[in-house]
Amino acid sequence: MATKKITKKTEKVEKESVKEERYFYGLGKRKTAIAQVRIYSVEKNEKGILINGRKAEEYLHVERLFDFMKAPLALAGEGTKFDVSAKVKGGGISAQAEAIKLGIARALVIFNADLKKSLRDGGFLTRDARVVERKKPGLKKARRAPQWAKR
């Protein structure tokens, strides 16, 4: 097994190539959608909101969902700008937008604990635990029984 000899010169090159960006992480869930959200505190909003590597406007398509997802950032105030990067999987776009909203709110609490009360009062830190009920054997759907016939 060959070992790599690390010198001061190679360490310096490795440190320069790895650019450290400070971010705050939050995990959001809704139905079967899971969102891993990172918010970056920046001077100006350079990248905006990226979802799975795409701009949020083109990913979500619906302006109502885009505004709904950004609500925790609006409550945090315009004084601090954030870039948001989210990895989302599962569910539909509505559930994904709600999962991202929860992830952003949780990341904001890590960024600034003073925001917790206002985010909690706004309902942004509550995880909506409703999921689709499973189908039971002998039924057509979760609760829908087959039509009963007397004869």
PyMOL commands that set and color helices and strands:
alter all, ss='L'
color gray80, all
select helices_A, chain A and resi 8-17+56-60+63-76+93-111+113-121
alter helices_A, ss='H'
color red, helices_A
select strands_A, chain A and resi 23-30+33-42+49-51+54-55+81-89
alter strands_A, ss='S'
color yellow, strands_A
deselect
rebuild
show_as cartoon
